């Protein structure tokens, strides 16, 4: 049985992916996604952030 991942394991995992050439990191460096933000927020119709807490992505 494997051990449960700790709080910092996620950061280590992301660092390994980035070091190994994570295509999402490369894509984020090449494509400016800001022009798409309005359309994405309109299409996704997420929470208005009034309940607090950290959102899944930078928007509140």
Secondary structure, DSSP 4 states (H G I P E B T S, - for coil): -PPPP-TTHHHHHHHHHHHTT-HHHHHHHH---GGGHHHHHHHH----STT-S--SSS--
